[in-house]
Amino acid sequence: MITVNLTKAKTITHDARRTARAAEFAPLDIKATIPSEAVAAEAARAAIRTKYADIQTAVDTAADVATLKTIIEAL
């Protein structure tokens, strides 16, 4: 029987979340430095922050590995 350490699984899921978040931020990081696009870029960055904060909460409160797997697959 295989036993999964839920704490380590959550750490792996958080790493995947951070990677996905960084990929979404990358194009906006450049746009944020362009004065004519900075306001729109920051609004988009705020939306991404909210999205990934919600995912972080879901990971933190996950009670089993199946939930974490669903979160990773949605990333």
All heavy atoms as TSV, in Angstrom:
chain	resi	resn	atom	element	x	y	z
A	1	MET	N	N	0.843	-1.183	0.000
A	1	MET	CA	C	0.000	0.000	0.000
A	1	MET	C	C	0.887	1.244	0.000
A	1	MET	O	O	1.862	1.330	0.737
A	1	MET	CB	C	-0.901	-0.015	1.228
A	1	MET	CG	C	-1.774	1.185	1.333
A	1	MET	SD	S	-2.868	1.004	2.751
A	1	MET	CE	C	-3.986	2.291	2.390
A	2	ILE	N	N	0.511	2.202	-0.798
A	2	ILE	CA	C	1.261	3.449	-0.890
A	2	ILE	C	C	0.606	4.479	0.023
A	2	ILE	O	O	-0.601	4.696	-0.043
A	2	ILE	CB	C	1.283	3.977	-2.329
A	2	ILE	CG1	C	2.007	2.994	-3.230
A	2	ILE	CG2	C	1.937	5.349	-2.393
A	2	ILE	CD1	C	1.973	3.338	-4.689
A	3	THR	N	N	1.416	5.093	0.864
A	3	THR	CA	C	0.927	6.142	1.741
A	3	THR	C	C	1.486	7.470	1.253
A	3	THR	O	O	2.684	7.588	1.005
A	3	THR	CB	C	1.389	5.896	3.189
A	3	THR	OG1	O	0.930	4.610	3.602
A	3	THR	CG2	C	0.839	6.952	4.115
A	4	VAL	N	N	0.628	8.458	1.101
A	4	VAL	CA	C	1.042	9.774	0.627
A	4	VAL	C	C	1.059	10.732	1.809
A	4	VAL	O	O	0.104	10.813	2.571
A	4	VAL	CB	C	0.085	10.289	-0.468
A	4	VAL	CG1	C	0.466	11.697	-0.901
A	4	VAL	CG2	C	0.073	9.352	-1.651
A	5	ASN	N	N	2.154	11.449	1.941
A	5	ASN	CA	C	2.287	12.456	2.978
A	5	ASN	C	C	1.552	13.709	2.496
A	5	ASN	O	O	1.979	14.377	1.549
A	5	ASN	CB	C	3.775	12.749	3.212
A	5	ASN	CG	C	4.002	13.758	4.307
A	5	ASN	OD1	O	3.288	14.750	4.426
A	5	ASN	ND2	N	5.040	13.529	5.101
A	6	LEU	N	N	0.437	14.039	3.145
A	6	LEU	CA	C	-0.403	15.159	2.713
A	6	LEU	C	C	0.346	16.486	2.785
A	6	LEU	O	O	0.191	17.333	1.903
A	6	LEU	CB	C	-1.689	15.210	3.543
A	6	LEU	CG	C	-2.745	16.212	3.091
A	6	LEU	CD1	C	-3.188	15.922	1.661
A	6	LEU	CD2	C	-3.944	16.188	4.023
A	7	THR	N	N	1.175	16.663	3.790
A	7	THR	CA	C	1.933	17.912	3.920
A	7	THR	C	C	2.887	18.093	2.745
A	7	THR	O	O	2.967	19.185	2.166
A	7	THR	CB	C	2.714	17.931	5.249
A	7	THR	OG1	O	1.779	17.774	6.325
A	7	THR	CG2	C	3.479	19.223	5.419
A	8	LYS	N	N	3.589	17.037	2.371
A	8	LYS	CA	C	4.493	17.123	1.221
A	8	LYS	C	C	3.710	17.312	-0.073
A	8	LYS	O	O	4.144	18.041	-0.964
A	8	LYS	CB	C	5.369	15.880	1.144
A	8	LYS	CG	C	6.438	15.842	2.210
A	8	LYS	CD	C	7.336	14.649	2.062
A	8	LYS	CE	C	8.385	14.629	3.174
A	8	LYS	NZ	N	9.275	13.471	3.053
A	9	ALA	N	N	2.562	16.676	-0.184
A	9	ALA	CA	C	1.725	16.831	-1.374
A	9	ALA	C	C	1.245	18.276	-1.505
A	9	ALA	O	O	1.184	18.822	-2.608
A	9	ALA	CB	C	0.544	15.872	-1.325
A	10	LYS	N	N	0.930	18.897	-0.377
A	10	LYS	CA	C	0.523	20.303	-0.410
A	10	LYS	C	C	1.687	21.188	-0.845
A	10	LYS	O	O	1.498	22.138	-1.604
A	10	LYS	CB	C	0.010	20.744	0.963
A	10	LYS	CG	C	-1.371	20.219	1.284
A	10	LYS	CD	C	-1.862	20.728	2.631
A	10	LYS	CE	C	-3.251	20.210	2.933
A	10	LYS	NZ	N	-3.808	20.783	4.169
A	11	THR	N	N	2.889	20.874	-0.394
A	11	THR	CA	C	4.068	21.642	-0.795
A	11	THR	C	C	4.281	21.537	-2.305
A	11	THR	O	O	4.555	22.546	-2.974
A	11	THR	CB	C	5.317	21.140	-0.041
A	11	THR	OG1	O	5.108	21.332	1.353
A	11	THR	CG2	C	6.570	21.886	-0.483
A	12	ILE	N	N	4.133	20.357	-2.843
A	12	ILE	CA	C	4.279	20.155	-4.286
A	12	ILE	C	C	3.207	20.941	-5.038
A	12	ILE	O	O	3.482	21.579	-6.059
A	12	ILE	CB	C	4.219	18.654	-4.630
A	12	ILE	CG1	C	5.460	17.952	-4.081
A	12	ILE	CG2	C	4.064	18.429	-6.135
A	12	ILE	CD1	C	5.377	16.439	-4.079
A	13	THR	N	N	1.995	20.924	-4.523
A	13	THR	CA	C	0.897	21.664	-5.153
A	13	THR	C	C	1.155	23.164	-5.092
A	13	THR	O	O	0.917	23.884	-6.068
A	13	THR	CB	C	-0.448	21.315	-4.492
A	13	THR	OG1	O	-0.617	19.891	-4.510
A	13	THR	CG2	C	-1.615	21.960	-5.225
A	14	HIS	N	N	1.658	23.654	-3.967
A	14	HIS	CA	C	1.991	25.078	-3.864
A	14	HIS	C	C	3.082	25.452	-4.866
A	14	HIS	O	O	3.026	26.520	-5.484
A	14	HIS	CB	C	2.443	25.439	-2.448
A	14	HIS	CG	C	1.320	25.699	-1.497
A	14	HIS	ND1	N	0.326	26.628	-1.730
A	14	HIS	CD2	C	1.033	25.149	-0.293
A	14	HIS	CE1	C	-0.517	26.637	-0.717
A	14	HIS	NE2	N	-0.115	25.746	0.172
A	15	ASP	N	N	4.070	24.585	-5.045
A	15	ASP	CA	C	5.126	24.848	-6.032
A	15	ASP	C	C	4.540	24.946	-7.440
A	15	ASP	O	O	4.915	25.830	-8.216
A	15	ASP	CB	C	6.204	23.774	-5.976
A	15	ASP	CG	C	7.052	23.847	-4.717
A	15	ASP	OD1	O	7.035	24.899	-4.021
A	15	ASP	OD2	O	7.737	22.849	-4.399
A	16	ALA	N	N	3.617	24.062	-7.761
A	16	ALA	CA	C	2.960	24.095	-9.071
A	16	ALA	C	C	2.142	25.378	-9.221
A	16	ALA	O	O	2.131	26.001	-10.294
A	16	ALA	CB	C	2.069	22.870	-9.251
A	17	ARG	N	N	1.481	25.792	-8.137
A	17	ARG	CA	C	0.695	27.023	-8.163
A	17	ARG	C	C	1.607	28.225	-8.411
A	17	ARG	O	O	1.306	29.098	-9.219
A	17	ARG	CB	C	-0.041	27.189	-6.822
A	17	ARG	CG	C	-0.802	28.497	-6.678
A	17	ARG	CD	C	-1.356	28.672	-5.265
A	17	ARG	NE	N	-0.338	28.600	-4.231
A	17	ARG	CZ	C	0.464	29.613	-3.884
A	17	ARG	NH1	N	0.396	30.771	-4.501
A	17	ARG	NH2	N	1.358	29.476	-2.912
A	18	ARG	N	N	2.741	28.255	-7.725
A	18	ARG	CA	C	3.681	29.368	-7.902
A	18	ARG	C	C	4.220	29.433	-9.331
A	18	ARG	O	O	4.362	30.512	-9.902
A	18	ARG	CB	C	4.827	29.240	-6.911
A	18	ARG	CG	C	4.434	29.544	-5.491
A	18	ARG	CD	C	5.643	29.454	-4.542
A	18	ARG	NE	N	5.199	29.430	-3.172
A	18	ARG	CZ	C	5.112	28.338	-2.420
A	18	ARG	NH1	N	5.488	27.162	-2.893
A	18	ARG	NH2	N	4.691	28.405	-1.178
A	19	THR	N	N	4.503	28.277	-9.900
A	19	THR	CA	C	5.001	28.223	-11.271
A	19	THR	C	C	3.957	28.742	-12.254
A	19	THR	O	O	4.269	29.532	-13.154
A	19	THR	CB	C	5.416	26.781	-11.634
A	19	THR	OG1	O	6.442	26.359	-10.730
A	19	THR	CG2	C	5.909	26.677	-13.055
A	20	ALA	N	N	2.711	28.309	-12.081
A	20	ALA	CA	C	1.627	28.764	-12.961
A	20	ALA	C	C	1.399	30.265	-12.808
A	20	ALA	O	O	1.202	30.981	-13.796
A	20	ALA	CB	C	0.344	27.991	-12.652
A	21	ARG	N	N	1.450	30.745	-11.588
A	21	ARG	CA	C	1.258	32.173	-11.319
A	21	ARG	C	C	2.379	32.991	-11.984
A	21	ARG	O	O	2.115	34.012	-12.609
A	21	ARG	CB	C	1.243	32.420	-9.815
A	21	ARG	CG	C	1.051	33.859	-9.445
A	21	ARG	CD	C	1.028	34.026	-7.932
A	21	ARG	NE	N	0.912	35.437	-7.621
A	21	ARG	CZ	C	1.508	36.039	-6.628
A	21	ARG	NH1	N	2.275	35.360	-5.813
A	21	ARG	NH2	N	1.348	37.316	-6.417
A	22	ALA	N	N	3.601	32.533	-11.855
A	22	ALA	CA	C	4.735	33.244	-12.460
A	22	ALA	C	C	4.590	33.307	-13.976
A	22	ALA	O	O	4.901	34.339	-14.591
A	22	ALA	CB	C	6.041	32.562	-12.077
A	23	ALA	N	N	4.102	32.238	-14.584
A	23	ALA	CA	C	3.907	32.218	-16.036
A	23	ALA	C	C	2.850	33.242	-16.457
A	23	ALA	O	O	2.984	33.890	-17.499
A	23	ALA	CB	C	3.513	30.824	-16.492
A	24	GLU	N	N	1.808	33.403	-15.655
A	24	GLU	CA	C	0.772	34.394	-15.977
A	24	GLU	C	C	1.279	35.818	-15.756
A	24	GLU	O	O	0.877	36.741	-16.449
A	24	GLU	CB	C	-0.489	34.145	-15.146
A	24	GLU	CG	C	-1.298	32.964	-15.640
A	24	GLU	CD	C	-2.678	32.904	-15.015
A	24	GLU	OE1	O	-3.369	33.945	-14.972
A	24	GLU	OE2	O	-3.050	31.812	-14.562
A	25	PHE	N	N	2.136	35.990	-14.762
A	25	PHE	CA	C	2.682	37.315	-14.464
A	25	PHE	C	C	3.710	37.790	-15.491
A	25	PHE	O	O	3.858	38.985	-15.710
A	25	PHE	CB	C	3.353	37.333	-13.089
A	25	PHE	CG	C	2.464	37.783	-11.974
A	25	PHE	CD1	C	2.348	37.025	-10.832
A	25	PHE	CD2	C	1.763	38.966	-12.049
A	25	PHE	CE1	C	1.545	37.427	-9.784
A	25	PHE	CE2	C	0.953	39.383	-11.011
A	25	PHE	CZ	C	0.840	38.611	-9.874
A	26	ALA	N	N	4.447	36.876	-16.099
A	26	ALA	CA	C	5.581	37.231	-16.957
A	26	ALA	C	C	5.265	38.307	-18.003
A	26	ALA	O	O	5.971	39.322	-18.062
A	26	ALA	CB	C	6.165	35.991	-17.605
A	27	PRO	N	N	4.223	38.155	-18.817
A	27	PRO	CA	C	3.975	39.195	-19.821
A	27	PRO	C	C	3.525	40.528	-19.198
A	27	PRO	O	O	3.777	41.592	-19.750
A	27	PRO	CB	C	2.893	38.609	-20.718
A	27	PRO	CG	C	2.279	37.501	-19.944
A	27	PRO	CD	C	3.311	37.027	-18.968
A	28	LEU	N	N	2.897	40.435	-18.044
A	28	LEU	CA	C	2.417	41.657	-17.390
A	28	LEU	C	C	3.548	42.406	-16.705
A	28	LEU	O	O	3.474	43.627	-16.538
A	28	LEU	CB	C	1.320	41.318	-16.381
A	28	LEU	CG	C	0.069	40.702	-17.004
A	28	LEU	CD1	C	-0.884	40.238	-15.925
A	28	LEU	CD2	C	-0.611	41.673	-17.939
A	29	ASP	N	N	4.598	41.704	-16.312
A	29	ASP	CA	C	5.746	42.365	-15.697
A	29	ASP	C	C	6.374	43.357	-16.669
A	29	ASP	O	O	6.789	44.445	-16.286
A	29	ASP	CB	C	6.788	41.335	-15.254
A	29	ASP	CG	C	6.327	40.512	-14.059
A	29	ASP	OD1	O	5.381	40.943	-13.367
A	29	ASP	OD2	O	6.903	39.441	-13.833
A	30	ILE	N	N	6.416	42.980	-17.930
A	30	ILE	CA	C	6.962	43.873	-18.953
A	30	ILE	C	C	6.007	45.030	-19.201
A	30	ILE	O	O	6.414	46.193	-19.258
A	30	ILE	CB	C	7.244	43.092	-20.254
A	30	ILE	CG1	C	8.336	42.055	-19.998
A	30	ILE	CG2	C	7.642	44.034	-21.390
A	30	ILE	CD1	C	8.493	41.028	-21.085
A	31	LYS	N	N	4.723	44.735	-19.348
A	31	LYS	CA	C	3.732	45.776	-19.622
A	31	LYS	C	C	3.643	46.788	-18.483
A	31	LYS	O	O	3.346	47.953	-18.709
A	31	LYS	CB	C	2.362	45.161	-19.881
A	31	LYS	CG	C	2.279	44.451	-21.208
A	31	LYS	CD	C	0.886	43.922	-21.464
A	31	LYS	CE	C	0.833	43.247	-22.813
A	31	LYS	NZ	N	-0.515	42.808	-23.157
A	32	ALA	N	N	3.910	46.344	-17.263
A	32	ALA	CA	C	3.830	47.252	-16.113
A	32	ALA	C	C	4.904	48.334	-16.178
A	32	ALA	O	O	4.770	49.370	-15.526
A	32	ALA	CB	C	3.954	46.465	-14.816
A	33	THR	N	N	5.934	48.115	-16.969
A	33	THR	CA	C	7.005	49.114	-17.103
A	33	THR	C	C	6.749	50.102	-18.233
A	33	THR	O	O	7.485	51.070	-18.380
A	33	THR	CB	C	8.369	48.429	-17.340
A	33	THR	OG1	O	8.339	47.743	-18.587
A	33	THR	CG2	C	8.703	47.470	-16.210
A	34	ILE	N	N	5.699	49.869	-19.024
A	34	ILE	CA	C	5.342	50.763	-20.125
A	34	ILE	C	C	4.260	51.706	-19.618
A	34	ILE	O	O	3.154	51.271	-19.278
A	34	ILE	CB	C	4.845	49.961	-21.347
A	34	ILE	CG1	C	5.920	48.961	-21.788
A	34	ILE	CG2	C	4.447	50.902	-22.481
A	34	ILE	CD1	C	5.448	47.947	-22.802
A	35	PRO	N	N	4.555	53.003	-19.545
A	35	PRO	CA	C	3.599	53.943	-18.942
A	35	PRO	C	C	2.173	53.860	-19.490
A	35	PRO	O	O	1.216	53.898	-18.719
A	35	PRO	CB	C	4.224	55.310	-19.234
A	35	PRO	CG	C	5.689	55.029	-19.321
A	35	PRO	CD	C	5.788	53.664	-19.957
A	36	SER	N	N	2.013	53.698	-20.790
A	36	SER	CA	C	0.662	53.669	-21.361
A	36	SER	C	C	-0.086	52.363	-21.057
A	36	SER	O	O	-1.304	52.299	-21.220
A	36	SER	CB	C	0.732	53.877	-22.883
A	36	SER	OG	O	1.450	52.811	-23.494
A	37	GLU	N	N	0.622	51.341	-20.602
A	37	GLU	CA	C	-0.007	50.054	-20.320
A	37	GLU	C	C	0.046	49.675	-18.843
A	37	GLU	O	O	-0.496	48.639	-18.444
A	37	GLU	CB	C	0.673	48.961	-21.149
A	37	GLU	CG	C	0.503	49.154	-22.645
A	37	GLU	CD	C	1.109	48.021	-23.448
A	37	GLU	OE1	O	1.165	46.887	-22.932
A	37	GLU	OE2	O	1.514	48.273	-24.584
A	38	ALA	N	N	0.671	50.498	-18.035
A	38	ALA	CA	C	0.909	50.155	-16.630
A	38	ALA	C	C	-0.374	49.965	-15.828
A	38	ALA	O	O	-0.481	49.021	-15.041
A	38	ALA	CB	C	1.797	51.204	-15.977
A	39	VAL	N	N	-1.345	50.841	-16.015
A	39	VAL	CA	C	-2.582	50.756	-15.229
A	39	VAL	C	C	-3.337	49.464	-15.555
A	39	VAL	O	O	-3.773	48.745	-14.653
A	39	VAL	CB	C	-3.470	51.998	-15.460
A	39	VAL	CG1	C	-4.828	51.835	-14.803
A	39	VAL	CG2	C	-2.773	53.241	-14.936
A	40	ALA	N	N	-3.461	49.159	-16.838
A	40	ALA	CA	C	-4.166	47.933	-17.241
A	40	ALA	C	C	-3.396	46.696	-16.775
A	40	ALA	O	O	-4.004	45.713	-16.333
A	40	ALA	CB	C	-4.353	47.904	-18.760
A	41	ALA	N	N	-2.084	46.758	-16.869
A	41	ALA	CA	C	-1.269	45.622	-16.434
A	41	ALA	C	C	-1.423	45.387	-14.942
A	41	ALA	O	O	-1.537	44.239	-14.498
A	41	ALA	CB	C	0.198	45.855	-16.788
A	42	GLU	N	N	-1.444	46.449	-14.171
A	42	GLU	CA	C	-1.590	46.281	-12.720
A	42	GLU	C	C	-2.969	45.740	-12.363
A	42	GLU	O	O	-3.101	44.938	-11.444
A	42	GLU	CB	C	-1.321	47.597	-11.991
A	42	GLU	CG	C	-1.257	47.443	-10.490
A	42	GLU	CD	C	-0.314	46.335	-10.007
A	42	GLU	OE1	O	0.793	46.187	-10.543
A	42	GLU	OE2	O	-0.695	45.608	-9.064
A	43	ALA	N	N	-3.997	46.149	-13.100
A	43	ALA	CA	C	-5.337	45.600	-12.863
A	43	ALA	C	C	-5.359	44.102	-13.164
A	43	ALA	O	O	-5.952	43.318	-12.413
A	43	ALA	CB	C	-6.361	46.330	-13.721
A	44	ALA	N	N	-4.712	43.702	-14.240
A	44	ALA	CA	C	-4.648	42.286	-14.586
A	44	ALA	C	C	-3.840	41.521	-13.541
A	44	ALA	O	O	-4.191	40.397	-13.170
A	44	ALA	CB	C	-4.035	42.106	-15.972
A	45	ARG	N	N	-2.765	42.131	-13.054
A	45	ARG	CA	C	-1.941	41.486	-12.021
A	45	ARG	C	C	-2.749	41.300	-10.733
A	45	ARG	O	O	-2.631	40.276	-10.062
A	45	ARG	CB	C	-0.682	42.312	-11.764
A	45	ARG	CG	C	0.316	42.241	-12.903
A	45	ARG	CD	C	1.369	43.342	-12.837
A	45	ARG	NE	N	2.048	43.431	-11.565
A	45	ARG	CZ	C	3.233	42.881	-11.302
A	45	ARG	NH1	N	3.875	42.223	-12.246
A	45	ARG	NH2	N	3.782	43.005	-10.120
A	46	ALA	N	N	-3.584	42.278	-10.399
A	46	ALA	CA	C	-4.421	42.171	-9.195
A	46	ALA	C	C	-5.401	41.001	-9.328
A	46	ALA	O	O	-5.627	40.255	-8.369
A	46	ALA	CB	C	-5.169	43.470	-8.947
A	47	ALA	N	N	-5.962	40.826	-10.513
A	47	ALA	CA	C	-6.887	39.717	-10.744
A	47	ALA	C	C	-6.162	38.372	-10.600
A	47	ALA	O	O	-6.701	37.420	-10.026
A	47	ALA	CB	C	-7.525	39.836	-12.127
A	48	ILE	N	N	-4.937	38.313	-11.104
A	48	ILE	CA	C	-4.145	37.081	-10.985
A	48	ILE	C	C	-3.828	36.804	-9.521
A	48	ILE	O	O	-3.917	35.666	-9.058
A	48	ILE	CB	C	-2.860	37.176	-11.832
A	48	ILE	CG1	C	-3.217	37.173	-13.324
A	48	ILE	CG2	C	-1.902	36.042	-11.507
A	48	ILE	CD1	C	-2.065	37.519	-14.238
A	49	ARG	N	N	-3.477	37.839	-8.777
A	49	ARG	CA	C	-3.178	37.658	-7.345
A	49	ARG	C	C	-4.390	37.070	-6.617
A	49	ARG	O	O	-4.245	36.160	-5.792
A	49	ARG	CB	C	-2.793	38.989	-6.709
A	49	ARG	CG	C	-1.384	39.398	-6.968
A	49	ARG	CD	C	-1.023	40.640	-6.122
A	49	ARG	NE	N	0.015	41.369	-6.788
A	49	ARG	CZ	C	-0.150	42.425	-7.581
A	49	ARG	NH1	N	-1.349	42.913	-7.785
A	49	ARG	NH2	N	0.875	43.004	-8.153
A	50	THR	N	N	-5.565	37.602	-6.911
A	50	THR	CA	C	-6.790	37.117	-6.271
A	50	THR	C	C	-7.052	35.660	-6.647
A	50	THR	O	O	-7.363	34.828	-5.783
A	50	THR	CB	C	-7.991	37.993	-6.680
A	50	THR	OG1	O	-7.746	39.331	-6.251
A	50	THR	CG2	C	-9.281	37.485	-6.065
A	51	LYS	N	N	-6.912	35.346	-7.919
A	51	LYS	CA	C	-7.133	33.979	-8.404
A	51	LYS	C	C	-6.223	32.994	-7.661
A	51	LYS	O	O	-6.683	31.971	-7.156
A	51	LYS	CB	C	-6.846	33.925	-9.904
A	51	LYS	CG	C	-6.832	32.545	-10.505
A	51	LYS	CD	C	-6.430	32.617	-11.971
A	51	LYS	CE	C	-6.162	31.258	-12.561
A	51	LYS	NZ	N	-5.721	31.346	-13.963
A	52	TYR	N	N	-4.950	33.335	-7.567
A	52	TYR	CA	C	-4.008	32.410	-6.944
A	52	TYR	C	C	-4.082	32.429	-5.417
A	52	TYR	O	O	-3.729	31.441	-4.780
A	52	TYR	CB	C	-2.591	32.640	-7.473
A	52	TYR	CG	C	-2.468	32.054	-8.870
A	52	TYR	CD1	C	-2.644	32.824	-9.996
A	52	TYR	CD2	C	-2.246	30.695	-9.032
A	52	TYR	CE1	C	-2.579	32.275	-11.267
A	52	TYR	CE2	C	-2.174	30.133	-10.299
A	52	TYR	CZ	C	-2.343	30.924	-11.412
A	52	TYR	OH	O	-2.287	30.355	-12.661
A	53	ALA	N	N	-4.587	33.488	-4.837
A	53	ALA	CA	C	-4.830	33.492	-3.388
A	53	ALA	C	C	-5.950	32.505	-3.065
A	53	ALA	O	O	-5.880	31.775	-2.072
A	53	ALA	CB	C	-5.180	34.891	-2.908
A	54	ASP	N	N	-6.963	32.482	-3.918
A	54	ASP	CA	C	-8.060	31.528	-3.734
A	54	ASP	C	C	-7.563	30.090	-3.873
A	54	ASP	O	O	-7.959	29.201	-3.118
A	54	ASP	CB	C	-9.184	31.795	-4.738
A	54	ASP	CG	C	-9.899	33.117	-4.488
A	54	ASP	OD1	O	-9.744	33.687	-3.384
A	54	ASP	OD2	O	-10.600	33.596	-5.402
A	55	ILE	N	N	-6.678	29.867	-4.842
A	55	ILE	CA	C	-6.112	28.529	-5.028
A	55	ILE	C	C	-5.256	28.154	-3.820
A	55	ILE	O	O	-5.295	27.015	-3.342
A	55	ILE	CB	C	-5.306	28.445	-6.339
A	55	ILE	CG1	C	-6.247	28.598	-7.538
A	55	ILE	CG2	C	-4.537	27.129	-6.428
A	55	ILE	CD1	C	-5.545	28.759	-8.876
A	56	GLN	N	N	-4.496	29.120	-3.302
A	56	GLN	CA	C	-3.668	28.851	-2.121
A	56	GLN	C	C	-4.535	28.427	-0.942
A	56	GLN	O	O	-4.209	27.476	-0.237
A	56	GLN	CB	C	-2.859	30.089	-1.754
A	56	GLN	CG	C	-1.980	29.859	-0.541
A	56	GLN	CD	C	-1.058	31.029	-0.257
A	56	GLN	OE1	O	-0.873	31.903	-1.089
A	56	GLN	NE2	N	-0.482	31.053	0.921
A	57	THR	N	N	-5.650	29.094	-0.756
A	57	THR	CA	C	-6.572	28.727	0.322
A	57	THR	C	C	-7.107	27.318	0.111
A	57	THR	O	O	-7.198	26.527	1.063
A	57	THR	CB	C	-7.724	29.743	0.405
A	57	THR	OG1	O	-7.177	31.036	0.663
A	57	THR	CG2	C	-8.712	29.387	1.494
A	58	ALA	N	N	-7.444	26.999	-1.132
A	58	ALA	CA	C	-7.955	25.648	-1.430
A	58	ALA	C	C	-6.905	24.584	-1.125
A	58	ALA	O	O	-7.231	23.522	-0.590
A	58	ALA	CB	C	-8.397	25.570	-2.885
A	59	VAL	N	N	-5.649	24.870	-1.448
A	59	VAL	CA	C	-4.575	23.917	-1.156
A	59	VAL	C	C	-4.422	23.761	0.352
A	59	VAL	O	O	-4.328	22.648	0.875
A	59	VAL	CB	C	-3.244	24.365	-1.791
A	59	VAL	CG1	C	-2.085	23.496	-1.312
A	59	VAL	CG2	C	-3.332	24.345	-3.313
A	60	ASP	N	N	-4.392	24.884	1.055
A	60	ASP	CA	C	-4.194	24.845	2.507
A	60	ASP	C	C	-5.295	24.074	3.224
A	60	ASP	O	O	-5.050	23.428	4.240
A	60	ASP	CB	C	-4.100	26.261	3.074
A	60	ASP	CG	C	-2.804	26.957	2.686
A	60	ASP	OD1	O	-1.833	26.271	2.315
A	60	ASP	OD2	O	-2.775	28.204	2.740
A	61	THR	N	N	-6.510	24.140	2.698
A	61	THR	CA	C	-7.639	23.493	3.370
A	61	THR	C	C	-7.968	22.109	2.807
A	61	THR	O	O	-8.887	21.458	3.298
A	61	THR	CB	C	-8.900	24.382	3.301
A	61	THR	OG1	O	-9.242	24.606	1.931
A	61	THR	CG2	C	-8.688	25.698	4.020
A	62	ALA	N	N	-7.215	21.673	1.804
A	62	ALA	CA	C	-7.469	20.358	1.200
A	62	ALA	C	C	-7.310	19.259	2.249
A	62	ALA	O	O	-6.353	19.251	3.013
A	62	ALA	CB	C	-6.524	20.120	0.034
A	63	ALA	N	N	-8.258	18.351	2.250
A	63	ALA	CA	C	-8.245	17.277	3.244
A	63	ALA	C	C	-7.675	15.973	2.698
A	63	ALA	O	O	-7.425	15.047	3.468
A	63	ALA	CB	C	-9.665	17.037	3.752
A	64	ASP	N	N	-7.477	15.922	1.373
A	64	ASP	CA	C	-6.965	14.680	0.799
A	64	ASP	C	C	-6.197	14.944	-0.485
A	64	ASP	O	O	-6.239	16.030	-1.051
A	64	ASP	CB	C	-8.108	13.690	0.554
A	64	ASP	CG	C	-9.222	14.277	-0.312
A	64	ASP	OD1	O	-8.917	15.014	-1.271
A	64	ASP	OD2	O	-10.394	13.989	-0.028
A	65	VAL	N	N	-5.501	13.918	-0.926
A	65	VAL	CA	C	-4.666	14.022	-2.121
A	65	VAL	C	C	-5.514	14.197	-3.378
A	65	VAL	O	O	-5.105	14.886	-4.312
A	65	VAL	CB	C	-3.748	12.786	-2.234
A	65	VAL	CG1	C	-2.968	12.794	-3.522
A	65	VAL	CG2	C	-2.799	12.738	-1.039
A	66	ALA	N	N	-6.688	13.613	-3.422
A	66	ALA	CA	C	-7.552	13.734	-4.592
A	66	ALA	C	C	-7.894	15.201	-4.851
A	66	ALA	O	O	-7.923	15.651	-6.007
A	66	ALA	CB	C	-8.814	12.916	-4.398
A	67	THR	N	N	-8.138	15.955	-3.800
A	67	THR	CA	C	-8.428	17.392	-3.937
A	67	THR	C	C	-7.228	18.117	-4.503
A	67	THR	O	O	-7.353	18.969	-5.400
A	67	THR	CB	C	-8.845	17.989	-2.582
A	67	THR	OG1	O	-9.965	17.274	-2.082
A	67	THR	CG2	C	-9.175	19.463	-2.709
A	68	LEU	N	N	-6.045	17.788	-4.000
A	68	LEU	CA	C	-4.819	18.419	-4.506
A	68	LEU	C	C	-4.587	18.079	-5.973
A	68	LEU	O	O	-4.185	18.943	-6.756
A	68	LEU	CB	C	-3.623	18.001	-3.656
A	68	LEU	CG	C	-3.671	18.431	-2.195
A	68	LEU	CD1	C	-2.485	17.829	-1.439
A	68	LEU	CD2	C	-3.674	19.937	-2.057
A	69	LYS	N	N	-4.858	16.854	-6.342
A	69	LYS	CA	C	-4.697	16.440	-7.737
A	69	LYS	C	C	-5.637	17.245	-8.637
A	69	LYS	O	O	-5.234	17.692	-9.703
A	69	LYS	CB	C	-4.981	14.945	-7.885
A	69	LYS	CG	C	-4.767	14.428	-9.282
A	69	LYS	CD	C	-4.999	12.941	-9.364
A	69	LYS	CE	C	-4.831	12.479	-10.811
A	69	LYS	NZ	N	-5.129	11.066	-10.972
A	70	THR	N	N	-6.851	17.453	-8.192
A	70	THR	CA	C	-7.812	18.240	-8.963
A	70	THR	C	C	-7.312	19.671	-9.143
A	70	THR	O	O	-7.429	20.249	-10.223
A	70	THR	CB	C	-9.185	18.236	-8.259
A	70	THR	OG1	O	-9.639	16.890	-8.139
A	70	THR	CG2	C	-10.201	19.055	-9.019
A	71	ILE	N	N	-6.740	20.231	-8.090
A	71	ILE	CA	C	-6.209	21.595	-8.165
A	71	ILE	C	C	-5.061	21.665	-9.166
A	71	ILE	O	O	-5.016	22.575	-10.009
A	71	ILE	CB	C	-5.753	22.086	-6.767
A	71	ILE	CG1	C	-6.966	22.257	-5.852
A	71	ILE	CG2	C	-4.962	23.391	-6.873
A	71	ILE	CD1	C	-6.628	22.465	-4.386
A	72	ILE	N	N	-4.138	20.735	-9.107
A	72	ILE	CA	C	-3.001	20.730	-10.031
A	72	ILE	C	C	-3.478	20.570	-11.468
A	72	ILE	O	O	-2.988	21.254	-12.371
A	72	ILE	CB	C	-1.980	19.642	-9.661
A	72	ILE	CG1	C	-1.209	20.065	-8.416
A	72	ILE	CG2	C	-1.009	19.375	-10.814
A	72	ILE	CD1	C	-0.186	19.066	-7.939
A	73	GLU	N	N	-4.430	19.705	-11.694
A	73	GLU	CA	C	-4.934	19.499	-13.046
A	73	GLU	C	C	-5.613	20.754	-13.596
A	73	GLU	O	O	-5.581	21.006	-14.791
A	73	GLU	CB	C	-5.902	18.312	-13.076
A	73	GLU	CG	C	-5.196	16.985	-12.893
A	73	GLU	CD	C	-6.146	15.804	-12.727
A	73	GLU	OE1	O	-7.367	16.009	-12.556
A	73	GLU	OE2	O	-5.656	14.662	-12.763
A	74	ALA	N	N	-6.208	21.562	-12.710
A	74	ALA	CA	C	-6.862	22.795	-13.143
A	74	ALA	C	C	-5.862	23.906	-13.456
A	74	ALA	O	O	-6.208	24.864	-14.151
A	74	ALA	CB	C	-7.840	23.264	-12.069
A	75	LEU	N	N	-4.646	23.770	-12.967
A	75	LEU	CA	C	-3.637	24.789	-13.234
A	75	LEU	C	C	-3.228	24.724	-14.687
A	75	LEU	O	O	-2.835	25.611	-15.318
A	75	LEU	CB	C	-2.416	24.613	-12.341
A	75	LEU	CG	C	-2.635	24.859	-10.857
A	75	LEU	CD1	C	-1.371	24.505	-10.065
A	75	LEU	CD2	C	-3.014	26.292	-10.581
